[in-house]
Amino acid sequence: MSGLLPFPPHTLLEALQLIFLLFAGHALMDYPLQGEFLSSCKNRHLLWKLQDPSRPVQIWPVCMTAHCLIHGATVWAITGCFIVGCIEFVLHWIIDYAKCENWTTLNQDQALHCICKIGYVVAAMLV
């Protein structure tokens, strides 16, 4: 295997198809498949406000990590590249942490995730 992806896009159409799949995977994992539990429990500030004994504040890093692992695995499955999946895991963790800390808005968060997906495809085409 040479390059970043086992089957990198060679044309603009192939690149757009891969970006489309990555965006669709992201939308699927961030909305219907994230669920209320991970959505609320990855945010330590929300857990602190809720004061729910069944959802102690200490679970937030586990929930954030689980959510980001799901995204990383999805990117790996779509691209066929474990390294890109690991990069997605790390970047997703940082971006979602920033959103939970109110450093970014929801729109900024989603834009950053999309920029990452586009970046993977551009990098694959250049390597």
SERO-4910 file (N, C-alpha, C, O; in steps of 0.05 Angstrom, whole numbers):
BEGIN
 pado doro    nc1    nc2    nc3   cac1   cac2   cac3    cc1    cc2    cc3    oc1    oc2    oc3
  Met    A     17    -24      0      0      0      0     18     25      0     35     27     17
  Ser    A     13     42    -19     27     67    -19      7     90    -15    -16     87    -23
  Gly    A     15    111     -3     -3    133      2    -18    130     28    -13    112     43
  Leu    A    -35    149     33    -50    151     58    -73    131     59    -78    119     80
  Leu    A    -87    128     37   -110    110     36   -104     86     18    -89     89     -2
  Pro    A   -115     63     23   -111     40      6   -120     45    -23   -108     35    -42
  Phe    A   -142     60    -26   -153     66    -52   -159     96    -53   -182    104    -52
  Pro    A   -138    112    -56   -142    141    -55   -158    150    -80   -156    138   -101
  Pro    A   -173    172    -76   -187    183    -99   -167    194   -120   -148    207   -112
  His    A   -172    189   -145   -155    198   -167   -167    221   -183   -154    234   -199
  Thr    A   -194    224   -180   -208    244   -196   -224    261   -176   -228    254   -153
  Leu    A   -233    284   -186   -249    302   -170   -275    287   -162   -285    290   -139
  Leu    A   -287    272   -181   -311    258   -175   -307    238   -152   -323    236   -134
  Glu    A   -285    222   -154   -279    203   -132   -275    217   -106   -284    207    -85
  Ala    A   -262    240   -106   -257    255    -81   -284    265    -70   -288    263    -45
  Leu    A   -301    275    -87   -328    284    -77   -344    261    -67   -359    264    -47
  Gln    A   -342    238    -79   -357    214    -69   -347    206    -41   -363    200    -24
  Leu    A   -321    207    -37   -310    200    -11   -317    220     10   -324    213     32
  Ile    A   -317    246      3   -325    267     21   -355    263     28   -363    266     52
  Phe    A   -371    257      8   -400    252     13   -403    229     33   -419    231     52
  Leu    A   -389    207     29   -391    184     48   -382    192     76   -395    185     96
  Leu    A   -360    207     78   -350    215    104   -370    234    118   -374    232    142
  Phe    A   -382    252    103   -402    270    114   -427    254    123   -438    259    145
  Ala    A   -435    235    107   -458    218    114   -453    202    139   -470    200    157
  Gly    A   -429    190    141   -421    175    164   -421    193    189   -430    185    210
  His    A   -411    217    186   -410    236    208   -438    243    217   -444    242    241
  Ala    A   -456    249    198   -483    256    205   -497    233    219   -512    237    239
  Leu    A   -493    209    210   -505    186    222   -496    182    251   -512    176    269
  Met    A   -470    184    255   -458    179    282   -463    203    301   -466    198    325
  Asp    A   -465    227    291   -469    250    308   -498    255    316   -504    268    336
  Tyr    A   -517    246    300   -545    252    305   -560    227    313   -563    222    337
  Pro    A   -571    210    295   -588    188    304   -574    167    321   -586    155    339
  Leu    A   -548    162    315   -535    140    330   -519    149    354   -508    132    369
  Gln    A   -517    175    359   -504    184    384   -521    180    408   -511    171    429
  Gly    A   -546    185    406   -565    181    428   -562    202    450   -542    217    451
  Glu    A   -583    204    465   -584    224    487   -563    219    508   -552    238    520
  Phe    A   -558    194    514   -539    187    536   -511    198    530   -500    213    546
  Leu    A   -500    191    507   -473    201    500   -473    231    495   -455    245    503
  Ser    A   -495    241    483   -496    270    478   -495    286    503   -481    306    504
  Ser    A   -509    278    524   -509    293    549   -485    285    567   -474    302    580
  Cys    A   -478    260    567   -458    251    586   -429    257    578   -411    253    593
  Lys    A   -424    266    553   -397    273    545   -391    302    553   -369    312    549
  Asn    A   -411    316    564   -408    344    572   -408    346    602   -429    344    615
  Arg    A   -385    351    614   -382    352    643   -399    375    655   -408    372    677
  His    A   -401    397    641   -417    419    651   -446    413    653   -460    420    672
  Leu    A   -456    399    633   -484    391    633   -489    371    655   -509    372    670
  Leu    A   -471    352    659   -474    332    680   -474    346    708   -489    338    725
  Trp    A   -457    366    711   -456    380    736   -483    394    742   -492    394    764
  Lys    A   -495    406    721   -521    419    724   -543    399    731   -560    405    747
  Leu    A   -542    376    718   -564    356    721   -563    344    749   -585    338    760
  Gln    A   -540    341    761   -537    328    787   -554    302    789   -568    298    809
  Asp    A   -551    286    769   -565    260    768   -547    238    779   -526    233    767
  Pro    A   -554    225    801   -537    205    813   -531    181    793   -511    168    796
  Ser    A   -549    177    774   -544    155    755   -525    163    733   -516    146    717
  Arg    A   -518    189    732   -499    200    712   -479    218    726   -479    242    723
  Pro    A   -460    206    741   -441    223    756   -423    238    737   -417    228    715
  Val    A   -414    261    745   -397    278    729   -372    263    719   -362    268    697
  Gln    A   -362    244    735   -337    230    728   -339    213    703   -318    204    693
  Ile    A   -363    208    693   -365    191    669   -360    206    643   -359    194    622
  Trp    A   -358    232    644   -356    247    619   -333    239    601   -336    237    577
  Pro    A   -308    234    612   -286    226    594   -291    199    580   -283    195    557
  Val    A   -304    181    594   -310    155    582   -331    158    560   -328    146    538
  Cys    A   -351    175    564   -371    179    544   -360    195    520   -367    188    497
  Met    A   -344    215    525   -331    229    503   -314    210    486   -314    211    462
  Thr    A   -298    194    500   -281    175    486   -297    155    470   -290    148    447
  Ala    A   -318    144    481   -335    125    467   -347    138    442   -347    126    420
  His    A   -357    162    444   -368    177    421   -347    180    400   -352    176    376
  Cys    A   -323    188    408   -302    194    388   -291    168    376   -282    168    353
  Leu    A   -291    146    391   -283    120    380   -302    111    358   -293    101    338
  Ile    A   -327    116    362   -347    109    342   -342    125    316   -343    114    294
  His    A   -335    150    319   -329    167    295   -303    157    282   -302    155    258
  Gly    A   -283    152    298   -258    142    287   -261    116    272   -250    112    251
  Ala    A   -277     98    284   -281     72    271   -297     76    245   -292     61    225
  Thr    A   -315     94    244   -331    100    220   -313    110    198   -315    102    175
  Val    A   -295    129    205   -276    139    185   -257    117    175   -251    116    151
  Trp    A   -248    100    193   -231     78    186   -246     59    166   -236     51    146
  Ala    A   -272     53    173   -288     35    155   -292     47    128   -291     33    108
  Ile    A   -296     73    126   -301     86    100   -275     89     84   -275     85     60
  Thr    A   -253     97     98   -228    102     83   -211     78     80   -194     76     62
  Gly    A   -215     58     97   -198     35     97   -170     40    110   -152     23    107
  Cys    A   -167     62    123   -141     69    135   -144     73    165   -157     91    175
  Phe    A   -131     55    180   -131     56    209   -120     83    220   -130     94    239
  Ile    A    -98     92    207    -85    117    216   -104    141    214   -106    157    232
  Val    A   -119    142    192   -138    164    188   -160    161    209   -170    182    220
  Gly    A   -169    137    215   -188    133    237   -178    143    264   -193    155    279
  Cys    A   -152    138    269   -140    147    294   -139    178    295   -144    190    315
  Ile    A   -132    190    272   -131    219    270   -158    230    275   -161    250    289
  Glu    A   -179    218    263   -206    227    268   -214    225    297   -226    243    308
  Phe    A   -206    203    310   -212    200    339   -201    224    355   -215    236    371
  Val    A   -176    230    351   -163    251    366   -175    279    359   -182    294    377
  Leu    A   -178    285    333   -189    311    326   -218    313    335   -227    335    344
  His    A   -234    292    333   -262    293    342   -263    299    372   -280    314    381
  Trp    A   -245    286    387   -244    290    416   -239    320    422   -253    332    438
  Ile    A   -219    331    409   -211    359    414   -234    378    406   -241    396    420
  Ile    A   -246    373    382   -267    391    372   -292    389    390   -304    410    397
  Asp    A   -300    365    398   -323    363    416   -318    373    444   -336    385    456
  Tyr    A   -294    370    453   -286    381    479   -289    412    478   -300    424    497
  Ala    A   -280    424    457   -282    453    454   -311    462    454   -318    482    465
  Lys    A   -328    446    440   -357    453    440   -369    451    468   -384    468    477
  Cys    A   -362    429    482   -373    425    509   -363    447    529   -376    453    549
  Glu    A   -340    458    523   -329    480    540   -340    507    532   -332    528    543
  Asn    A   -357    507    511   -369    532    500   -347    550    488   -350    575    487
  Trp    A   -326    538    478   -306    553    463   -314    556    434   -305    574    420
  Thr    A   -332    538    425   -343    539    398   -373    536    399   -384    525    418
  Thr    A   -386    544    378   -415    540    375   -420    513    361   -401    500    352
  Leu    A   -445    505    361   -452    481    346   -445    483    317   -434    464    305
  Asn    A   -450    506    304   -443    509    276   -413    508    271   -404    496    252
  Gln    A   -398    521    289   -368    519    286   -359    491    290   -341    482    276
  Asp    A   -370    477    309   -363    449    314   -367    432    289   -350    417    281
  Gln    A   -391    435    277   -397    419    254   -379    427    230   -371    410    214
  Ala    A   -374    452    227   -356    462    206   -328    450    209   -316    441    190
  Leu    A   -318    449    233   -291    438    239   -291    408    232   -271    398    220
  His    A   -312    394    239   -313    365    232   -313    362    201   -300    344    191
  Cys    A   -328    378    187   -328    376    158   -301    383    146   -292    370    127
  Ile    A   -288    403    157   -261    410    147   -242    387    151   -225    382    133
  Cys    A   -244    373    173   -227    349    177   -231    328    155   -212    318    144
  Lys    A   -257    323    149   -263    303    129   -252    311    102   -240    294     87
  Ile    A   -255    336     95   -244    346     70   -213    344     70   -201    336     50
  Gly    A   -202    351     93   -173    349     96   -162    321     92   -141    317     79
  Tyr    A   -176    300    101   -167    273     97   -166    266     68   -147    254     58
  Val    A   -187    275     53   -188    268     25   -167    284      9   -153    272     -8
  Val    A   -163    309     15   -142    325      2   -115    313      8    -98    310    -10
  Ala    A   -109    306     33    -84    294     40    -79    267     25    -57    262     16
  Ala    A   -100    251     23    -98    226      8    -91    230    -21    -77    214    -33
  Met    A   -102    251    -32    -97    256    -61    -68    267    -65    -57    263    -86
  Leu    A    -57    280    -45    -31    292    -47     -8    273    -40     14    276    -50
  Val    A    -14    253    -24      7    234    -15     13    214    -37     30    196    -33
***
